[in-house]
Amino acid sequence: MASVKDLLKNSLNDLGDDELKAFKWELENGYEGIKKSDVENADRLDTVDKMVACFGAEEAVKNTVDILKNIKRNDLAEQLENKHKQDQAEDSIEDPTVGARSKPIEGK
């Protein structure tokens, strides 16, 4: 099971330099909390760290998928979505309480 940061890093590593530039442009122009100065000189790893810090892990994945689709890298968007879903499913198998709902005790 890969961490969210690893999944995002792998997606950004598959982008060419021009695609990474387009990705960062979409990020700084389309998402609150990220400024141009935050990602202007950031490499791939710094970009991942900034996204997770600003959005949290789940929202960073969602935003990355959206941006990848915007820059016409649907292959990477689909791959990221699938790997993330697979990791979430593995987590819930390892910990059956994940997503479990508690029932209120009657009479209380």
C-alpha positions in Angstrom: 0.0 0.0 0.0 1.4 3.4 -1.0 0.9 6.6 0.9 -1.0 9.4 -0.7 2.2 11.4 -1.1 3.8 8.5 -2.9 0.8 8.2 -5.3 0.9 11.9 -6.1 4.7 11.8 -6.5 4.4 8.9 -8.9 1.8 10.8 -11.0 3.8 14.0 -11.2 7.0 12.0 -12.0 5.2 10.7 -15.1 4.7 14.3 -16.4 7.1 15.9 -18.8 8.5 19.3 -17.9 5.9 21.2 -20.0 3.1 19.1 -18.5 4.4 19.8 -15.0 4.4 23.5 -15.8 0.8 23.2 -17.0 -0.1 21.2 -13.9 1.3 23.9 -11.6 -0.5 26.7 -13.6 -3.8 24.9 -13.2 -3.0 24.4 -9.5 -2.2 28.0 -8.7 -5.0 29.5 -10.8 -7.8 27.1 -10.0 -7.5 26.3 -6.3 -7.8 28.4 -3.2 -4.9 28.2 -0.8 -2.1 27.8 -3.4 -0.3 30.9 -4.6 2.0 31.2 -7.5 4.9 31.8 -5.1 4.1 28.4 -3.4 4.8 26.4 -6.5 6.7 28.7 -8.9 10.1 27.2 -8.1 8.8 24.0 -6.5 10.0 20.6 -7.8 7.6 17.7 -7.9 8.2 16.6 -4.3 7.7 20.2 -3.0 4.5 20.5 -5.1 3.2 17.2 -3.5 4.0 18.4 0.0 2.4 21.8 -0.6 -0.8 20.2 -1.9 -1.2 17.8 1.0 -0.4 20.6 3.5 -3.0 22.9 1.9 -5.8 20.5 1.0 -5.3 17.3 3.1 -4.6 13.9 1.6 -8.0 13.1 0.2 -8.6 16.5 -1.4 -5.1 16.6 -2.8 -5.8 13.3 -4.6 -9.1 14.6 -5.9 -7.5 17.9 -7.1 -4.7 16.1 -8.8 -7.1 13.9 -10.7 -9.0 17.0 -11.8 -5.9 18.8 -12.9 -4.5 15.8 -14.7 -7.8 15.6 -16.7 -7.6 19.3 -17.4 -4.1 18.9 -18.9 -5.3 15.9 -21.0 -3.5 13.2 -19.0 -6.6 11.1 -18.5 -4.4 8.0 -18.3 -2.6 9.3 -15.2 -5.8 10.5 -13.7 -7.4 7.1 -14.1 -4.3 5.3 -12.8 -4.2 7.6 -9.7 -7.9 7.1 -9.0 -7.6 3.3 -9.3 -4.6 3.0 -7.1 -6.0 5.3 -4.5 -9.3 3.3 -4.4 -7.4 0.1 -4.2 -5.4 1.4 -1.2 -8.5 2.5 0.5 -10.1 -0.9 0.0 -7.0 -2.6 1.4 -7.1 -0.3 4.4 -10.7 -1.2 5.1 -9.9 -4.9 4.9 -7.0 -4.6 7.3 -9.1 -2.5 9.7 -12.7 -3.7 9.6 -13.8 -0.7 11.8 -13.0 1.7 9.0 -16.3 3.0 7.7 -18.2 1.1 10.4 -21.2 2.9 11.8 -22.1 2.6 15.4 -25.7 1.9 16.4 -27.2 4.0 19.2 -28.0 2.0 22.3 -31.7 1.8 22.8 -33.0 3.6 25.8 -30.1 6.0 26.1 
